[in-house]
Amino acid sequence: MAMLPLKNQLEVTQEATHKRKYGSALCTLAVLYFMMGFITVLNDTLVPFFKQGFTLTYSKSSLVQFYFFLTYGLLSIPSGKVVEKIGYKNGMVAGFLVAGLGAFLFLPASWYHQYELFLVALFVVATGIVLLQVAANPYITALGSPETAASRLSLIQGVGSIGTTVAPVFGAHFILSRLQESNESSDALVKPYLVISLTLLLIGIVVFRMALPKINATTSSEEKIAEKPPSIFSYRNLNYGIIALFMYVGAEVAIGSFLTNYIADTLLIEEHAANLYLSVYWGGMLIGRFVGAYVLKLLQPSKVLAVVAAISASLVLTSIMSTGYLAVWTLVLVGLCNSIMFAVIFSLAVNGLGRSTSKASGLLSTAIVGGAVLTYAQGILIDHFSWEVAFIVPLCCYIYIIFYGLSGYKPYDNVKTRQ
């Protein structure tokens, strides 16, 4: 079935239409997504590390994710304005440099062995990641046919999923293997984050020196007809899409953040061994995104979204109602279903927004704050109730996403409504 068109969102300037230039740009974006995925998922390793190292409750250890994803809520819209002024390429360069600075701040934080200092460092890292997200997502939708935007975004995120798959293995080997000494020292974090810092700075310099295609915002057909451009909040698909992205990121991050501890408790194994299951969780997203990039060219994305959300809800419910390996593997397999959700929700949410796309990208990036709010909420439920009660949070998220895939994605025709 034909997928919903992403009508005239952005226009590639005349000199950037050559496919070869698209190829180099997409390769650059693939590296960008690899690093974003690697850094973000490495936080899942920091949660159990800090929980034991600083003797924290689940809710307090989830502040790793809270402060990281809170940045999206605070800085996404300002970042969108920055990107509008300096351009997508410079926005990505700035993102790499700021994230690199944040990773470097892990060094002084480890000297003082203070949890609060690590949270500050993570906030700076997240500031850079927000800039990268706000600049990269609409840029990807512009590099090619609007009709295949969801497929293209899913493909690039698939490359990024290599980073999310490698991160838990990296974290288990270099960080959680030294978990027993975390009460007295944070030295296990120094070398990994210094390497990350230097890598980000190097990539930022390389991207700055590259000649990437330039893209400009255009006016949609609706805006050309209308005397006054419609309000950004008059688009039904965007309004419901912001909530859907909030729910999706909240569910994905909440499961990933506590999966290591959940598996360790359920199977009675050590954290570094349980962390390897986390790699399978994110590896499922890797496989799903590459498969999804093909499937989304053939099937209507909204229906695919509704189906995978329904499967996710079923898997979470099965995990809640079971024990042992069944409870573990059903939750791990949710990663496979998560794979295409972000790409589809984002592309459906900006469908038909024309020159308002960059503003919408900022709003949608703000919704990523769900990773902070819902992860913290789940941590509180674990502290006061049980794992089973806590996982009701992602279950409710997937139920809402089913609604978005069935109905919430449908836009209002603003021009006809005013007439």
C-alpha positions in Angstrom: 0.0 0.0 0.0 1.2 3.6 -0.6 2.4 5.4 2.4 1.2 8.8 3.4 3.1 11.5 1.5 5.3 14.0 3.5 4.2 16.9 1.3 6.8 19.4 0.3 8.4 19.6 3.8 11.8 20.8 2.7 13.5 21.4 -0.6 17.1 20.5 -1.5 18.8 23.4 -3.3 19.7 23.0 -7.0 23.4 22.3 -6.4 22.7 19.5 -4.0 20.5 17.3 -6.0 23.1 14.8 -7.2 22.7 11.4 -5.7 26.4 11.2 -4.9 26.1 14.1 -2.5 23.1 12.5 -0.9 25.2 9.4 -0.3 28.0 11.3 1.5 25.4 13.2 3.6 23.6 10.0 4.6 26.9 8.3 5.5 27.7 11.3 7.8 24.2 11.1 9.3 24.7 7.4 9.9 27.9 8.1 11.9 26.0 10.8 13.8 23.2 8.4 14.7 25.7 5.7 15.7 27.3 8.0 18.3 23.9 9.3 19.5 22.7 5.8 20.0 25.9 4.6 21.7 26.0 7.5 24.2 22.3 7.4 25.0 22.2 3.6 25.6 25.4 3.7 27.6 23.3 5.5 30.2 21.5 2.2 30.8 24.8 0.9 32.1 25.3 3.9 34.3 22.0 3.3 36.1 23.1 0.1 37.9 26.7 1.4 38.2 25.6 4.5 40.1 22.9 2.6 42.0 25.4 0.4 43.7 28.3 2.9 43.8 26.3 5.6 45.6 23.8 3.3 47.3 20.8 4.8 45.6 17.1 3.8 45.3 15.7 2.9 41.8 14.1 6.3 41.5 17.3 8.2 42.5 19.4 6.0 40.1 16.9 6.9 37.3 18.0 10.5 37.7 20.7 9.5 35.2 17.9 9.3 32.6 15.8 12.1 34.1 18.5 14.8 33.7 19.6 13.4 30.4 16.2 13.5 28.8 15.0 16.5 30.7 17.3 18.4 28.4 15.0 17.6 25.5 12.1 19.3 27.3 14.1 22.4 28.2 16.3 22.9 25.1 14.6 21.4 22.0 12.7 24.5 21.0 15.7 26.9 21.7 17.9 24.4 19.7 15.4 24.5 16.8 15.8 28.3 16.7 19.6 28.0 16.9 19.5 25.5 14.0 17.3 27.9 12.0 20.0 30.6 12.4 23.2 28.7 11.9 21.9 25.9 9.5 21.6 22.2 9.8 25.3 21.4 9.2 26.6 23.9 11.8 23.9 22.7 14.2 25.3 19.2 13.9 28.9 20.4 14.4 27.9 22.4 17.5 26.1 19.3 18.8 29.2 17.1 18.5 31.4 19.7 20.2 29.0 20.3 23.1 28.5 16.6 23.7 32.2 16.0 23.6 32.7 18.7 26.3 30.1 16.9 28.4 31.8 13.6 28.1 35.1 15.2 29.1 33.5 16.5 32.3 33.3 12.9 33.5 37.0 13.3 34.3 36.6 15.9 37.1 33.4 14.2 38.2 35.3 11.0 38.8 38.0 12.9 40.7 35.5 14.0 43.3 33.4 10.8 43.1 30.1 12.9 43.3 26.9 11.7 41.8 25.6 15.3 41.3 28.7 16.1 39.2 28.0 13.2 36.9 24.5 14.4 36.5 25.8 17.8 35.4 28.1 16.2 32.9 25.3 14.1 31.5 23.2 17.3 31.2 25.9 18.9 29.0 26.2 15.7 26.9 22.5 15.7 26.4 22.5 19.3 25.3 24.8 18.3 22.5 22.6 15.3 21.6 19.5 17.6 21.5 21.2 19.9 18.9 22.2 16.8 16.9 18.6 15.4 17.0 16.9 18.7 16.1 19.3 19.3 13.1 19.5 15.7 11.8 15.8 14.5 11.8 14.4 17.0 9.3 17.6 17.0 7.3 17.1 13.2 6.7 13.6 13.7 5.5 14.8 16.3 2.9 17.5 14.1 1.4 15.3 12.3 -1.1 11.7 11.6 -2.0 9.2 12.8 0.7 7.2 9.6 0.1 10.1 7.4 1.5 11.0 9.7 4.4 9.9 7.2 7.1 11.8 4.5 5.4 15.0 6.6 5.0 14.8 7.8 8.7 14.3 4.2 9.8 17.3 3.1 7.7 19.6 5.7 9.2 18.4 4.9 12.7 19.1 1.3 11.9 22.8 2.2 11.5 22.5 4.1 14.7 21.2 1.0 16.3 24.6 -0.6 15.8 25.7 1.9 18.4 22.9 1.0 20.8 23.7 -2.7 20.4 27.4 -2.3 21.0 27.0 0.1 24.0 25.7 -2.5 26.5 28.6 -4.9 25.6 31.1 -2.0 25.9 29.5 -1.0 29.3 29.5 -4.6 30.7 33.2 -5.0 29.8 34.6 -1.7 30.8 32.2 -0.4 33.5 30.1 -3.1 35.1 33.0 -5.5 35.3 34.4 -3.0 37.9 31.1 -2.7 39.7 32.5 -3.9 43.1 34.9 -1.0 43.4 32.2 1.6 42.5 31.5 2.4 46.2 35.0 3.9 46.5 35.9 5.1 43.1 34.5 6.1 39.7 37.7 5.4 37.8 35.9 2.8 35.7 34.2 5.7 33.8 37.3 7.8 33.1 38.8 6.1 30.1 35.5 5.2 28.3 34.3 8.8 28.5 37.6 10.3 27.5 37.6 8.1 24.4 34.0 9.2 23.7 34.9 12.9 24.2 37.9 12.7 21.7 35.8 10.8 19.2 33.0 13.4 19.3 35.4 16.3 18.9 37.1 14.6 15.9 33.8 13.8 14.2 32.7 17.4 14.7 35.8 18.7 13.0 35.4 16.3 10.1 31.8 17.3 9.6 32.7 20.9 9.7 35.2 20.4 6.8 32.7 18.4 4.7 30.6 19.9 1.9 27.1 18.7 2.8 23.9 19.4 0.7 22.1 22.6 1.8 18.4 22.5 2.4 15.8 25.2 2.7 12.3 25.3 4.1 9.5 25.7 1.5 5.9 26.7 1.7 3.3 23.9 1.6 0.4 24.1 -0.9 -2.0 24.8 2.0 0.1 27.7 3.2 0.2 29.1 -0.4 -3.5 29.1 -0.5 -4.1 30.5 2.9 -3.7 34.2 3.5 -2.0 33.5 6.9 0.1 30.4 7.6 -1.8 28.1 10.0 -0.8 27.8 13.6 1.7 25.0 14.3 -0.8 23.7 16.9 -3.6 23.5 14.4 -2.3 20.2 13.0 -4.0 17.3 14.6 -1.4 14.8 13.5 1.3 16.9 15.2 -0.6 17.4 18.4 -1.2 13.7 18.9 2.2 12.9 17.5 3.9 14.9 20.2 2.1 12.8 22.8 2.9 9.6 20.9 6.6 10.4 20.8 6.5 11.2 24.5 4.9 7.8 25.2 7.3 5.9 22.9 10.5 7.4 24.2 9.3 7.0 27.8 8.5 3.3 27.2 11.7 2.6 25.4 14.0 4.3 27.9 12.1 3.0 31.0 12.4 -0.6 29.8 16.1 -0.2 28.8 17.0 1.7 32.0 15.8 -1.0 34.4 16.2 -4.1 32.2 19.6 -5.0 33.7 18.4 -4.9 37.3 15.1 -6.6 36.3 16.9 -9.5 34.7 19.4 -9.8 37.5 16.6 -10.0 40.0 14.5 -12.3 37.9 17.2 -14.8 36.9 19.4 -14.3 40.1 22.5 -13.4 38.1 25.1 -10.6 38.4 24.6 -7.2 36.7 27.4 -7.5 34.2 25.9 -10.8 32.9 22.4 -9.4 32.9 23.6 -6.4 30.9 24.3 -8.6 27.9 20.6 -9.2 27.6 20.3 -5.4 27.2 22.5 -5.7 24.1 19.9 -8.2 22.6 17.1 -5.7 23.5 18.9 -3.0 21.5 20.0 -5.5 18.9 16.4 -6.2 18.1 16.0 -2.6 17.2 19.0 -2.9 14.9 17.4 -5.8 13.0 14.0 -4.3 13.1 15.1 -0.9 11.6 16.8 -2.5 8.6 13.8 -4.7 8.0 11.5 -1.8 8.6 13.3 0.4 6.1 12.1 -2.1 3.4 8.7 -2.9 4.8 7.8 0.8 5.2 8.2 1.2 1.4 5.5 -1.5 0.8 3.0 -1.0 3.6 1.2 2.0 5.1 3.4 3.2 8.0 0.4 4.1 10.2 -0.9 0.5 10.1 2.6 -0.9 10.7 2.9 1.3 13.7 -0.5 0.1 15.1 0.5 -3.5 14.7 3.9 -3.3 16.3 2.6 -1.3 19.2 -0.1 -3.9 19.8 2.6 -6.7 19.8 4.7 -4.6 22.2 1.7 -4.2 24.6 1.1 -7.9 24.4 4.8 -8.7 25.2 4.9 -6.4 28.2 1.7 -7.8 29.5 3.0 -11.4 29.1 6.2 -10.4 31.0 4.1 -8.9 33.8 2.1 -12.1 34.2 4.9 -14.6 34.0 8.3 -15.4 35.6 11.7 -16.7 34.8 13.0 -16.7 31.2 9.6 -16.1 29.7 9.3 -12.9 31.6 12.8 -11.9 30.6 12.6 -12.7 26.9 9.2 -11.3 26.3 10.5 -7.9 27.6 13.7 -8.2 25.6 11.8 -8.8 22.4 10.0 -5.5 22.8 13.1 -3.9 21.4 12.4 -5.5 18.0 8.9 -3.9 17.9 10.3 -0.5 19.1 12.6 -0.4 16.0 10.4 1.6 13.6 8.2 3.6 16.0 10.3 6.8 16.2 10.7 7.1 12.5 7.0 6.5 11.7 5.7 8.7 14.5 8.0 11.5 13.5 7.2 11.3 9.8 3.5 11.1 10.3 3.6 14.0 12.8 5.3 16.4 10.3 3.2 15.3 7.4 2.0 18.4 5.5 3.6 21.0 7.7 5.6 22.7 5.0 7.8 25.5 6.3 6.6 24.7 9.8 8.6 21.4 9.7 11.6 22.8 11.6 9.4 24.2 14.4 7.6 20.9 14.5 10.9 19.1 14.8 11.7 21.2 17.9 8.4 20.4 19.5 8.7 16.7 18.7 12.2 16.7 20.2 10.8 18.3 23.3 8.5 15.2 23.6 11.6 13.1 24.1 11.4 14.4 27.7 9.1 11.3 28.1 12.4 9.4 28.7 12.9 11.5 31.8 9.4 11.7 33.2 8.2 8.1 32.7 11.5 6.5 33.7 11.5 8.4 37.0 7.8 7.4 37.5 8.6 3.8 36.9 11.5 4.0 39.4 9.2 5.3 42.0 6.8 2.4 41.4 9.6 -0.1 41.7 10.7 1.4 45.0 7.2 1.4 46.5 5.5 -1.6 44.8 7.0 -4.2 42.5 8.4 -4.8 39.0 5.0 -6.0 37.8 3.3 -2.8 38.8 6.1 -0.6 37.4 5.8 -2.1 33.9 2.2 -1.0 33.7 3.8 2.4 32.7 5.2 1.2 29.3 2.1 -0.9 28.7 -0.1 2.2 28.8 2.3 3.9 26.5 2.0 1.3 23.8 -1.8 1.3 24.1 -1.7 5.1 23.3 0.6 4.4 20.3 -1.9 1.9 18.9 -4.5 4.8 18.9 -2.1 7.1 17.1 -1.4 4.4 14.4 -5.2 3.8 13.9 -6.5 7.4 14.1 -4.3 10.0 15.8 -2.0 10.4 12.8 -4.8 11.7 10.5 -4.4 15.5 9.9 -7.1 18.1 9.7 -7.4 20.0 6.4 -6.8 23.5 7.8 -7.7 25.3 4.5 -11.0 23.6 4.1 -11.8 24.0 7.8 -11.4 27.8 7.5 -13.4 27.9 4.3 
